[in-house]
């Protein structure tokens, strides 16, 4: 099972509302990590695109080129890997946002009772 499928299973089969605040705080904190990882994935994708464009330009000008993904066999694997990495972070972010929402809702309920 992939990491994204595992997180999706957790998301779909866990009642976050039944978790204590401490657990929800830990889950809510995942949003920072997910955001950072998505930024890293985006940077990797930009750099790969830059390498491919640069390599294609060298090839057109008859210069030495590395042949980055020239035959296309590695492209599907690369794209599937990047998609899985991004989907994993999306699932983590989804869990984190829901946990944060529950925490804020609980706090508003406590404030309303004591306010």
C-alpha positions in Angstrom: 0.0 0.0 0.0 1.4 3.4 -0.9 1.9 6.2 1.6 -1.0 8.2 0.1 -3.3 5.2 0.2 -2.4 4.6 3.8 -3.1 8.2 4.8 -6.4 8.0 2.8 -7.3 4.9 4.7 -6.6 6.6 8.0 -8.6 9.6 6.9 -11.6 7.6 5.8 -11.6 5.2 8.8 -10.7 7.5 11.7 -13.2 9.6 13.6 -10.9 12.6 14.3 -13.5 14.0 16.6 -13.0 11.2 19.0 -9.3 11.9 19.4 -8.0 13.9 22.4 -6.7 17.5 21.8 -3.1 16.4 22.1 -3.4 13.9 19.2 -5.3 16.5 17.1 -2.6 19.1 17.8 0.0 16.6 16.5 -2.0 15.9 13.4 -2.7 19.6 12.8 1.0 20.2 12.9 1.4 18.0 9.8 0.2 20.8 7.7 3.6 22.6 8.1 5.5 19.5 7.0 3.1 18.8 4.1 3.4 22.4 2.8 7.2 22.2 3.0 7.2 18.9 1.1 4.9 20.2 -1.6 7.2 23.1 -2.1 10.2 20.7 -2.4 8.3 18.6 -4.9 7.4 21.7 -6.9 11.1 22.8 -6.9 12.2 19.3 -8.1 9.6 19.5 -10.9 10.8 22.9 -12.0 14.4 21.8 -12.0 13.6 18.7 -14.0 11.7 20.8 -16.5 14.7 23.1 -16.7 17.1 20.3 -17.4 14.9 18.8 -20.1 14.4 22.2 -21.8 18.2 22.9 -21.6 19.0 19.5 -23.0 16.6 19.9 -25.8 18.1 23.3 -26.7 21.6 21.8 -26.7 20.5 19.0 -29.0 18.8 21.4 -31.4 22.0 23.4 -31.6 24.1 20.3 -32.2 25.9 20.8 -28.8 26.7 18.1 -26.3 23.6 17.1 -24.3 22.9 14.7 -21.5 19.9 13.0 -23.1 17.6 13.7 -20.1 14.6 11.4 -20.6 15.5 11.3 -24.3 14.0 7.9 -25.0 11.0 8.5 -22.8 11.2 5.2 -20.9 11.9 7.0 -17.6 9.1 9.6 -18.0 6.2 7.5 -16.7 8.1 6.3 -13.7 9.2 9.9 -12.9 5.7 11.2 -13.2 4.1 8.4 -11.2 6.7 9.0 -8.4 6.0 12.8 -8.4 2.3 12.3 -8.4 2.4 9.8 -5.5 4.7 12.2 -3.5 2.3 15.0 -4.1 -0.8 12.9 -3.3 0.8 11.8 0.0 1.2 15.4 1.0 -2.3 16.3 -0.1 -3.7 13.5 2.1 -1.5 14.6 5.1 -2.7 18.2 4.6 -6.3 17.1 4.4 -6.0 15.3 7.8 -4.1 18.2 9.3 -6.7 20.8 8.2 -9.6 18.6 9.6 -7.7 18.1 12.9 -7.2 21.9 13.2 -10.8 22.6 12.4 -12.0 20.2 15.1 -9.5 21.8 17.6 -10.8 25.3 16.8 -14.4 24.1 17.0 -13.8 22.6 20.4 -12.1 25.8 21.6 -15.0 27.9 20.4 -17.5 25.6 22.2 -15.4 25.9 25.4 -15.3 29.7 25.0 -19.0 29.9 24.4 -19.7 27.9 27.6 -17.4 30.1 29.7 -18.1 33.4 28.0 
